[in-house]
Amino acid sequence: MPSTPKANRGPSAGPENRRALIAAAREVFAESGFAAPLSAIARRAGVGQGSLYRHFPDRLSLAVAVFDDNIAELEVLVADDDATVSTLFDALTEQALASTALVEVMTTHRHDPLAEPLRTRATAIVEALLVRDQAAGRIGDHVETEDVLLAIAMLAILLSRTDERDRPEVATRGRRLFRAAFALPG
């Protein structure tokens, strides 16, 4: 029995297709990493590859759209007066556990103009929490924004190369190291 092709709804389907592509990419990147075939993303979204490329001309532009939501979640977190660098570290670790692709984008494409806004926003989040924690005496003055970003990247890269079943234990150890290294001296 032949399948009936989907009717082409034209430009009116654009926003819906874009949302479907972002949702599908989030799932596929989480399952298969940043190098996952774009055809798998289009298939999961229920659109053709032409639609994918109309919305996202390359893999990085799709990844930036996907991970913009991750950064937005962290921006909401920093708005909470009770949030700390430790809270941020936990949230980022959870994001890395869910999908190591974000880490790959933020580290491998660090200086790419498409990915730079993600890094800029992440840096602002870390900086705001670090200033707050240092003022409250929760973290040592010896800690700099780039130290926190480096620690997060190191753990996230390690998580991306760790067998999935071992990631929670590695994340727990990383959190302990993070808290010890950035604690107030003495």
Helices and strands as residue ranges (DSSP letters): G 10-13, H 14-32, H 38-45, H 49-55, H 59-79, H 85-98, H 101-108, H 116-135, H 145-160, G 164-166, H 167-182
